[in-house]
């Protein structure tokens, strides 16, 4: 899957231009973003795409030297399962 990158957003679109996968992480403070939304189209669920999105978000946020808070329930679970990525969490 090919992802597109915008400030505070990583997403993929289908052939008709409809968003089929997305993670958003708006700024909430100086060098702090909030992962507040993860979406995968029903037709693609169960393929690990949400996890790939979160991994991409982690890499992008880390590259920008930012910290992250989590209000998306999927992101909370993902970070619990990926302890090596907790270095960017606001403590």
N, C-alpha and C positions, 0 to 999 in steps of 0.2 A: 504494500500500500504506500502510495506517495503522499506525504504530508506537505501542507503549505504552512508557512510560518509568518505570523503577523505579530506585532507587539502584543504580548500578553495572551496569545492564542495560537494553538496548533490545531489544524483540522485537515480533513480530507473530504473531497466532494465526489459524488458519483458521476456517471456519464451525463446526466441531465443537469449538472451543476448544483444539485441538492447536497447539503452537508450530511455526511453519513457517519462521521466520527469527529469528536471535538473535545478539547480540554481548554478551559479558560482560567487565567490567573491574573486578575487585575491588580494594579498597584493599590496598596492600603497604607503605605507609609514610606519613609525614606528607605530605599533598598529592601522593601518588604512587599511581597505579593501574596495573594490568597488564592489557592486552588479552590475554586468555588463551584466548578461544574465540569462533569465528564459525561459525554454522551456517545453512545454507539448505536447505530440504527439496528432495529430488531433483526433484520436480515443477516447481520454480521456478528451477532452476539455469540459468545461461547468460543470464539477463535483467538482470544487473548489480545484483541485490539486495544481494549481499554488499558491493559497493562503496558502495552507498547507506547501508548499516548503518554501515560504517566512517566515512563522512563525517558521519553523525549522531553517532557516538561522539566523533569529533574535536571537533565543535562543542560537545557537552555537556561534555567534559573541559576544553576551553578556557574555556567559560563559568564553570566551577567553579574556574578558576585552578589546575588541577592539572597535573602532569607525568605522562608515561606511559612504561612499559616494555612490551616486546612479547615474548610467548612463543607467540602464535598465528602459525603460519607464513603464513597469508593476510594477517594484519595487517602482518607484516614486509614482504611483497611490496607491499602497498598503500601503505605509507609510503615505500617506495623509489620508487614511481611518482608520488607526490604530494609533491614536495619542498617545496611551500609549506606543508605541514602539519607539517613536522618541527620546528617551533618548540616543540611540547609534549613532544618526546622528551627523556628523561633523558640527559644527556651525561656 
